[in-house]
Amino acid sequence: MKYQKPKGTRDLFGRELERIRAVCDAGRAFFQKHGYREIVTPTFEFADLFTRSIGEHTDIVEKETYTFAVGKKVYELRPEGTASVLRALIENKIPLPSRLMYIGPMYRKEKPQKGRYREFLQIGIELIGEGEPLYDAEMIEQGQKFLDAVGAENVSIEINSIGCPACRAQYKEVLLADLDARRAELCNDCRRRLQRNFLRIFDCKKEVCSRILDEAPKITDHLCADCAEHYARMKEYLNVFAVTYIENKKLVRGLDYYTRTVFEFKHHLLGAQDTVLAGGRYDLLMKELGGRDAPALGWAMGIERLLLTMPAHLPPIRKKLVFYTAILGVKQLKRALQLRDAIHERGYVCINGSPNTVLKQQMKRAHRAGVDYAIIYGAEEAQRRICIVRNMTSGKQHEIPLESFTTFLESL
């Protein structure tokens, strides 16, 4: 039987894997500079964690989670990172305010498409314990600066406020009254969402529904005084941070835990599912998951989708020199290993050849491995206390005295 990878997954190697690692390394360096500490949580959690946080009637929970049972306990592969981070923060009594970042795989049983997979990598940041709108603007600015730093191009930022539960309760009455006469024109999903999770109707991409919702009342016109002030001040801070944004009054996000600020970074090359980075506030989620009442906000970014917005040569890969030690004879192995160790001590990569293989075959292997330099060391070189260094790109080679080998490495 010929085995293949499951639908919606990928085998990563070569340049693509190097690009992903470069983005992850850049993310760690960038966000640590801004005070975020990395956290690693389990790949699976108790299923109820995601039902309570994301929402029982969201598409993610209803259609996209990978669920499995062990005895009477039900688990899910994590579809997103925020719920796990908050669970870990509460369980481990991490003090507030806290800035946390994560990088890792997520799982959603959705239709694979451009830049979207069933197993995908996310970078996310969470700021727990800060309610000032300054931090909403700062988090959006940090997303913009990170995308600029790794070379993502032509990304636009959309923002909105979905208010608090009190705002939404009043807005729901206004919206349902407005849509009552046109309810029959809405698609089945939108009619169902009106009953269960009314804000989700703004996620609908069907033309008829979209046209109706363009004419419907918008939640930003029905915010309470506190939420309206929070949104206005956040926009003022965005202007101070020199962040260019678009107000999208239909932007709601697909997770139930959001309150007040929501935002998305979009790119036209990604098609209908054009979001690269998205997030917002979730001021009620800590308490919902059994923690203290604390404001919080965060965002997550799909690495595979991010790479689609970047030229193929970005991000730049800091290439380490690669050596191949062509060892001619078992008697030369001990000294060749010393040369290998010297290469490793300088942070370079070294692949050992086999002392039982002729030089021609070893050089073929070095060429196939794509090394930068081959170190040739046999009985004659041992007698003369030298090694031969061949540049595999130019083909030129030089004799290097053994006592000068470390000096040669330092000169590269």
N, C-alpha and C positions, 0 to 999 in steps of 0.2 A: 504493500500500500504506500502510495506517495502522499506524504503529509504536507499540508499547507497551513499557513497562519490563519487564525480566525478572522472573519470579516470585520473590518473596522480597526484592525491592529497593524503595526508596522514592524519590520526588522530594521534596526538603525545601525549603520556602520559608515565608515569613510567620512566624506566631507559633510554629509547631513548630520551625522552624530557629532562631528567637531563643531558645527555651527550651533547645535543645541547646547552643547557643553559650554561654548563661549558665551551664549546668552545667559545661561544659569550662573556662570562665574561672574559675569558682569552684573547680574542682578544681586548676587550676594554682596559684592563689593560696593555697589551703589547704595543699597538700602542699609547696610551696616553703617555706612557713612552718615546716614540720616537717623541713626539711633535704633534701627530695628534689629532684633535678635532672632536668629533662626530657630524654628521649632519643627520637630518631626513627629507626626502622629500616625496611628495605625492606618493601614490601607483599607481596613473594614471596621465598622462600628456596629453597635446595636441599631437595628432598623428604625426603632422609635426615635432615635436622635434626629434623623433626617426628616421623618414625618412631622415632628413637632417644630423643627426650625424652618425647613423649606416650605412646608404646607402640604396638608393631606390631599388637596385638590389641585395641586400644580401638575403641569405636564411631566416634570422630572419625577416626582414621586409616583404618579399614576402610570406612567408609560416607560420610563427610562432607567430605573434603578435595577441593578443586579442583586437579587435577594437570594439568600440561601439559609437553610435551617440546620442547626446541629442540636439534635434532641429537641427540646422545647424552646430553645433560644433561636431568635431570628436575627440574622446579620445582613448588612448591605455593604457592598463595595462603595467607597465614598464617591458621590457624584460631584462634590465641591468641597472646599477646604474650610470655610468659616465655621461651620458647626463643630467640626473636630477640634479646631483651635480653641474655641470657647469652652468646649467640654474639658479639654486639657487644662486650660487656665483655671477653671473652677475646681476641678479635681485636685490639681497640684497647688492650689492656693497661691498662684503667681500674683504678686502685688500690682496694684493699679496706681497710676496709669501705666499701661504696658504697650510697647510697640513690638509686634511679632511679625515675622515673615516666614513663608514656607515655599518649598519647591517640591513637586512630586506628582505622581500619576493620579488621575481621576478617571471615573468610569461612568459612561452613560450609554444606554441601549437606544441610540438614535440612528437615523439613516446616515451612513457615511457620505460625506461630500467634501468639496474643496476645503482643506484645512481643518476638517472636523472628523474625528475618529471616535471609536467606542472606548479606546484607551488613549488618553491624551495627557500632556504635561501642562501644569499650571504653575505660574509664579503668583503669589498673593501676599498682600500686606494687610495687617489689621492693627488699628489703634483703639485700644479699649480704655475707657475712663475719661475721655475728653468730649465735651458737648459743644464747645465753642464753634461757630461757623468758620472761624479761621482755619480750623483743622480740616474741614471739608475742602476748602480751597487749596490748602497745602497738599493734601493727598492727591488732588487732581493735578496740581503742578508737578508733583513728584512723578506721577505717571507720564506726563508730557516730557519731562526732562530725561527720564529713563529711555523712552522711545527715541528721543533725539540722540541720546548717548550711544545707542546700539545701531543707529542708522535707519530706523523706520521712517518712511516717507509718506507725505500726503495723507496724514491721519487727521480727522476732524473730531471735535469734542462736542457732545450734546449733553445738556443738563436739564433737570426738571426737579420739582418737589412734589412728592405724593402725600405730604402732610402727616398728621398723626391719626390715631384711631377716631378721635372726635371729629376731625376734619372729614375723614373718609365716610363716616356714618351720615353726616349731613349731605355730602356730595353724592352719595349713593342715591338718596331720595331724589335729588335734582336730576341726576342722570337717568334713573329709571323712568321718571315722569316724562323726560324729554324723548326717550327711546320707545315709550309705550306704543305709540302709533306706528312705529316702523319695526317693531320687534320681529314680525313675520319675515321681513326682508333679510334679517341677519342669518348667518350660517348656523348650523346646529351647534357647533362648538361655542359660538358666541352666546347663543340663547342659554346654553348650559352654564357658561361662565357667569352670566348675569345673576344666576341664582346662587352659585357656589363661591365665586371669586371674581367679583364684577370688574375689577381693574384689569384683569387679564384680557378682556375683550380688546384692549388697545394694542395687544401683541398680534392681533389677527392681520395677516398679509393679503387676505382676499379683497379684491377690488371693491366689491359692493359694500362690504363691512367698513373698509377703510374710508370710503367716501362718506358713509353715514357718520362715522366717528369724527371725521374732519369738521362736520357741522355741529357736533354735540358740545355741550358745556365742558369746559376744561377744569381740572381740579385746582390749578393755580389761581383760578378766580374764586375759589371757595375755601381758601385756607383760613384757619383761625389766626388771630392776631400774632400769637407767638411763632407759629410756623411761617407766616408771611414775613415777619421780621427776620427770622433765621435765614430764609431764602434770599431776602434782599441784602443782608449783610454778607452772606456767602458770595454773592455776585460782586459786591464791592471789593472783597478780598481777592477774587479772581482778577479783577482789573488791576489791583495793586501788584499781583504776581505776574501781570502781563500775559495772562492766559486768554487766548482767543477761543470763544465758545459760541454755540448755537443753542437757543432755548427750544426744546422740543416738548411741547405740552402734551404729547401723546406717549412720552417715554415713561414706562412704569416698572420695567424689569420683571423677570419671571420667577422671583422667589418671594415668598410671603413675608419674610422677616424685615423687609426694608421699611424705613420710615423717613420722612422728610427728603433729604437730598438723594437723588439717583443720577447716575451719569454713565455714558458710554463713549468709548473712543472707536471711531468707525473708519473703514477703508473701502473705497469703491471696488477694488480688485477682488474682494471676497464674495461678491454676489449678494444674493438676498440675505444670507446670514453674514452681515458685514461687520460684526463687532469683533474688535481685537482685545479690548480691555473694558471691564465694566465693574461697577460697584455702587456704593452709597452708604447711607446710615442705617443702623439696625439697633436703635436705642432701647428696644424692649427685649431683645433676644437673650441677654445675660440672665435676666430674671426668669424668662420663660424656660430656660434650661436649668434652673435651680440655683443660680448664683445671685449675687447682690444686684440691686438695681443700679445699672451703670450705663452711660451712653457709649456708643461704639460705632466705628465705621471701618470700611475696608474696600479693597478691590482685588480682582483676580484677572489674570491675563493668560490666554492660551498660547503656549510657545510655538506650536505648529502654525497657528494662524499669524502670529507675529512674524515668523520667517517669510511668509508669503508677501508681506509688505516691504521687505528689505531686498535690495539688490543681492545677487548671488554671491558677490565677493564680500558681503558683510554678514555678521560682524567679522573683523579681522581676527585671524587665528594666530596666536603667538606660537610659531612653529619651533619645536625643540629639534635640535640636530640629532640625526639617527646614524649610528655606526654599526658596522658588521665586522666582527673579528673572524677573519679567515685563518683558522689554526691548522698548520701543516704538521701533523704528527702528535701523538699522545704526550711525548716528552716535553712538548712546548705548551701544554695545556695550562700548567701552573702559572707561568709567566703571562700567558694570554689572559688568564682570569684577573691578574693584577692590573693589566691594561684596561680590562672591562670595568673593574672597580673604580679606577681613576676617572673613567668616562662618567660613570654613575655619580661620583662625588661632585662633579660639576653640573649635575642636573640634566645631563643628556641621556638619550636612549641608546642602548647597546644590545645587539642580537648576537649570540654566540653561534659560530659555525661548528661543524663537527670535525674533529681531528682525523676522523676516519674517511673523510670525503676529499677527493682531489680538488685542487685549487679552481679548475675550470667550473666544476659544479657548484662550488661555494660562491663564486662570483656571479653565476647565474641566479642563485638564490638571493644574493645581495641586491641584484638588479630588480628581481621580481618584488622584493620587499620595499623597494623605493628608498633605499638608504642614501644618506648624503656622502658618507665616507666608508671605505673598507680599510680595515687594518690587517695587513698580511704579515703573518709571523710564523716562520718555519725554522728548520735547523740552521740554514745559512744565516738568517737574520739573528738567531740566538748567538751564533759564534761571533758575529760582528757587533753584537749588542745594539742592534737597531730594530726598527719595525718599518714597514713600508705603508704609507698612507696614500690611498688612491681616492681622488675626488671623482665620485661616480657621475657627476654631471659633465665635467670637462674631460674626464679620462686621464688627466695628468696625475702623476704620482711622485712622491718625494720620500727620501729616506730620513727618518727622524731618530736621532740617538735616544735610547731608552731613558737616559737621565734627563732628557729635554722634553719628554712626552707631555708632562703636565704643563710645561710652558707653552707647548704647541696648543693644547686644549684651551688654555687661558687666552690665547691670541684669536680664537675664533669668534 
